[in-house]
């Protein structure tokens, strides 16, 4: 593991901020909440020039290109002398696989070939990079004690369902931010904020996110089933840490409800938004006005003690209500 890019606990930890494709083109609330939250907790997000797609969507089309795109993103951080924060689990997985390839003796011949390709761009993989996701940088690096010290508005006794997302916890042998069978970091963080959670049978189920590009009906069916389970089990809302999951569970909740023929009314939040509220950050600065699920319920729940702008469950500007493989946004993480 690379050393943290700070010399003491009072100095900011500097990390390259790798947003991927979905966050900066569609899931603005995730970026906003991270940019507001991380400096409060001692993390400087460094915007680096030259980042590209992580390559994951090309995995079944061109393996070499998929790997190289992640490797070059790691090289950019390596040359800048910083580690990397990838809030998207799909990006995090692709980058982790690329790191494993570049550091394993078993793939040394392949890694040399990619180093030659990097040189053609004037890039160099100079040192091993630590790859953080939102979950582990908050829970393991910043730490529960540091977050607790900064809480000024506990969330109160509100019970949330947790949604980790498939790529946050799988595959185990690649190295993921939490356990595949018994993840607990999201629940630990919610408990720290004064809220609560509990396990439920569908907790680790897929939300349908990766299917939305080619099988939108199947994707929205899985989304609807997940949300219905959360709703039927009496949770006040759902918390996620994945832009692919949030774009369905929150942004397209109405579409999911229509697909499965049910009424869904589940407030969906990014974890970073709830932590931000507990730290006293204003709701609009956390992008809560961009959530399209019925988060206006937050007023009744008194989360953070502030009134949150109500969000309409309607498509975003420029988006159509009907989702098809042809019209679905083709951004990738």
N, C-alpha and C positions, 0 to 999 in steps of 0.2 A: 504493500500500500504506500502511495506517495505521502510525503509529509504534508501536514496542513500548512497552508500558505499564510501563517501568522506566527509571531514570536511569543506572544503571551495572550492571556485571556481578555485583555482590554483592547487588543488590536483586532481589526476586522479580518475575518476569513475571506479571502478573495477567491471567487470561483467564476469560471466562464459560464455565461448564462445561455444555455442551448435550448432554444424554444421549439425547434422542429418546425413543422409546417402548419399543423392544425391550430396551435395556440395563437400565433400572431395573425392568422388569417380569419379565425372564427371564434376561438375561446379567449376573448380579451380579458374576461374577469379573472381567469387564472393568472395571467401575466400581471395584471394590475395588483392583485392581492399579494403576489410574490414580491413585486417591486416595493410595495409598502411595508410588508412584514419583515423581510429578511434583514434590512439595515437595522431595524429595531432590535434584532436578536444577534447582531454582530457579524452579519454576512454581507459582504460587498459583491453585488452582481456585476460582473464585467462583461460588457458587450464587445465581442470580438468580430472583426471584419473577416469575411470569407466563409462563414458557416454555410453549409448546404443541407439538403435533406439528409436524414440519417441513412437512407437507402432501404429501409425495411420493406416498403411497398414493392420494391423491385426484386425481392428475394426469390420469387418463383419465376422470374423472367431472366435475370442476369445476376448470378451469384457473385461474380467478380466485382461488378459495379456496386452491388449492395454492400459488400465488405469494404471496398475502397472508399465509398462515401463516408462511412463511419470512421475509417482509419484517418482520413484527411481531416475530419473534424477534431479528432483526438490530437493530431499533429499540430493543428492551429493552437490548441490549448497548451500543448507541450512547449511550443516555441515561445508562447507568451508567459510561461512559467506559472500557470494556474491550473487547478483541477477543474472539474466540470460538473455543473448541476443540470440534469436533464429531467424536468418535471413530468414529461410524458413517459409512461412505462414502456411503450413500444420503442421509443428512441433509446431509452435507458438500456433495454435488452440488446438492441443492435450495437450500441456503443460498447457494451460489456463483452459481447461476443467478439467484437473487433479487438478489444484490448487483450482478451484471452489468446486470440490468434497471434498477436504481435509479441506476446511475452512467453509463449509456450515453446519449449524445446522441440516438441513434436511437430510444430508448424514453422520451424525456423526457415526452411527453404521458401515456403510461401510468403512469409513475412519479408524476406529479403526482396522478393519480387515487388511487393507493395512499396517497400522503401525506395526502390528504383522509380516507381511511378510517382511517388511523392516528390522526388528530386526534380522531376520534369516540371513540377509546379513551383519549385523553389521552397518546398516544405520538407520538414525533417521530424521524424518521431524521436525526440531527444530524450525523453524520460517517461517513466511509467506514470499514468494518470489515474487519480482516484475519481470514480464516477459516482456522483450522488443523485439520489432521487429525493423528492419532497419528504417522503416518509422517513428515510434514514438520516437525512441532514437535520431534521427537526428532532427526532427521537434520540439518535445516537451521537450526533456531533454537537449540535447546540445543547441538547440535553433537557430533560424534564425540569431540572432545578432552575436553569436559566430562564426557561419559559415561565415557570411559576412565579419567579421574581418580578416579572413584567406584567402579570395579570392585574388589571384594575377593575374589570367588570366581568366577574364570573358569569357563565351562561345560565346557571340555575339548574334546577332538577328537570332536565329535558332529556328524553331518551331518543337517541338517533340510531338508525340502522347504518352499518358500515358497508361500503362497497370498495373492495381493494382493486378489482380489475385483474384479469388473467395474467397479464405480463408483469404486474408488480410482484407476484409471488411464484411464477413459474417461468422456465424450468429450473428446478432446484440446483442441478449440477452446474449451471452457468453462473450462479451467484446472483441472488435477488435481494431486494431490500427487506423482505420479511419471509417468514416460513410459509411453505406451500400448503401445509395441512393445518397449522395452528397459528395463523398470523394474529398479532395482538397489539402492534404498535399504534395503529389507528385508534383502537379502543383506549389504550393507555393515555393517548393525547387528549381524547375527548373527556375522559375522567378527570384529567388535570385541569381542564377548563371549567369543571363543575357540572358537566353534563354526564350522561351515562349511555351505555349500549349493552347489548346482549347478543349472543349468537342466535342464529335462525337458520333453518335448513338450506335456504337459498343464498346464504351469505357469500359463498365463493363461486356462485354461478356466473357465467358469462352474461354481459349486458347486451351482446349482439354487435358491439361497435365495429369490429373488423369486417363484419358481413355487410355493412351498410353500402359499400361501393358496388357490390355485385348482386347481392340478395337482400334488397331493402325490406321486403315483406318479412323474411325470416328474421332479419335484424330487429325490426320493430316488434315482432312477436315476442322475442326474447326480452326486449326492453320492457314491454308491457307486462309480461309475466313476472319479471323481477320487481317492478313497481307495485303490482297488485299484491305480491307477497308481503312487501314492506307495509303497504296500506292495511291489508287484512290483519297483520300482526300487531297493529296499534302503535307503530312508531310515529313520533312527531315529525320526522323528516329523515332524509338520507344524506350521508356524507361520502364524497368521493375524492380521489386524488389523480384522476385520469381524464385528459381532455376528450379522448374518444368515448369514454363512458358518459361524461357530462353532456356532450353534444346530443346524446340520445336520451338519457335519464332526465335531463333538465330541458334542453332546447327543443326536443321533439317529443315531449311527453304527451302532448295532445295527439300527435300522429300515432304514437304507440297505443293510446287509449282507443282511438278509432280502429286500429288494426285488430285489437283483441275484443272489441265490442264491450268495453268497460269504461266506467267513469273513474279517472285517476286524478288525484288531488294531493300529490306528494311534494312538499318543499324539498329542493335538492340544493346542497351547498358544497363548495369546495372546502376542504379542511382549512386551507389558508384563510378563507373568509371568516370562519368561525374563530380561529385563533386571533385574527386581526380584531374582531369585535371585542374579544376578551381583553385585548391589549389597549382598547380604547380608540382604535382607529375608526374614522368615520365610515359609515356604510358605503357611501358613494365612492370613497377612495379605494374600497375593496372590490368595486365592480358589482355590488349586489343589485344595482339598478339594471344590470345586464342579464341577470338570471331570469329565465322565462317560465320556470315553474312557480307555483303560488307561494312565493316566499314572503308575501305580505302577512302571512300567518305569524311571522316572527314578532309582530307587534303584540299579539296575544300571548305568545310564549315569553316575551320580555327578554329575549336573547341579547345580551350586551347592554340592555337598558335603554337602547335608542330605537326610535322608529325607523324602519328601513323602507326606502321607496318601494312602492308596489310595482311588481313587474307583470306585464300582460303575457298570457300564454299564447303568443302569436309569433309567426315567423319573423326573423330579423329582416331589416331592410334589404331588398334585393333577393330575398329567399322566397321560394314558392312553397305552398302548403303541401302539394303533391311531391313525393320523393320517388325518383326513379333512378336506375343505374346510370342513365344518360345525363340527368340533370343534377345528381348529387355532387356536391363539392369534392373535387378530386385531390384536395390537400392530403399530405401524408406526414406521419410521424414515425 
